[in-house]
Amino acid sequence: MATREDVQIPADGDRLAAYLYRPDDTGGPVPCVVMAHGFSATRDDGLPAYAEAFCDAGYAVVVFDYRHFGASTGQPRQLLDIAMQQADYRTVIGWARHLEGVDPDRIVLWGTSFSGGHVLAVAADDPRVAAVISQAPFTDSLPVLREVPPRTVAALSLAGVRDQLSAWRRRPPVLMPAVGEPGTVAAMTSPDAKPGFEAILAPNSLWRNEVAARLMLRLAFYRPGAGTAHLQMPLLVCVCDDDAVTPPGSSVAAAHRAPRGELRRYPYGHFNIYHDQQVKADQVAFLRRVMDRTAA
C-alpha cells in the first residue's frame, strides 16, 4: 500500500511542490522513481495513478511540479523554460538521493510527452541514473512542428517575439494557450488535444491553459532524442502509434539508437496512454526486471 506525503523541495530560492510516495515494509533501501508532467500540466493531472502503481510494486516515487507551475513557487507564472525544467529534475534527483530508505544508485527518471524528452536529456548528463521511462515523448521538434498549421506557427512565433520583448523590458509575460480546438492559435490543436487534455485533469488541478510564448523562439531547436545512443542505462520508450501531438517516428528511432533501449508500441493517440492499465503494467515489469539486475 502507498503512503503519500506533500513535500517542498528547495530549488534556487524557490520551492518545488512534490508528492512523496513510500511503499510499506520495504526491508531495505528501495529504488526511487522521479516524475514530472509534460507541457504545462501539473502533478495531479493523471500522474498519481502511475505513482501508485510504482509504489504498490515496492518503489518510492517523487512527483513534482516545475517552478512557475502548479503548486510550486516561481515568478512569473506559466514560464516554461526548457533548461530550468531540466534543472528541476536534477534538483529532485539530488534530493531523492539523500532520502532515508532510498537507494541513491537506483534513481529512475520517468517523463511523459514534453518531459519524456527532458528525462532523455537529463539522463545523458547523469550516468548514475539507473533507468529511464519515456512515455509518448517529445524527442524532436521538427516532426512536432510539421503537425502544426503554418498560420498557427507564424502566430505563435509572433507572440514569442512579443513575449521576449516584454521579458527584456521586465513586463508581464505574453501568454499563449497550451491547448485549443483545431484551427485556433494554441501550442496543441490536434483533434484529440483539447478533449484529451481535459480528460486527464484532476478535480483539484492547478493547471492553467497558459504558457509564456517566448518558448516558441526556442522550441524548434529542442531535440532531446538525438543523444540516446550515449545512454548506458536501460531505457523504456512507450510510443503511441496514432500520436498526432508527438509523432512516433523520431521516438521509435531514439529507442532503437539506445544501447539498452526497449520499445513498446500502443495502438492509439497521445492522450489515451494515461488511461491504459497495460502501459502501467508494462512499465512496472520493466522496472522489476532492470532494478533487480541493478541490485544484483
Secondary structure, DSSP 8 states (H G I E B T S, - for coil): -EEEEEEEEEETTEEEEEEEEEES--SS-EEEEEEE-SSS--TTSS-HHHHHHHHHTT-EEEEE--TTSTTS--SSTT---HHHHHHHHHHHHHHHTTSTTEEEEEEEEEEETHHHHHHHHHHHT-TT--EEEEES----HHHHHHTS-HHHHHHHHHHHHHHHHHHHTT----EE-SB--TTSSSSB-STTHHHHHHHH--TT----S-EEGGGGGTGGG--GGGGGGG--S-EEEEEETT-SSS-HHHHHHHHHHSTTEEEEEESS-TTGGGG-HHHHHHHHHHHHHHHHHHH-
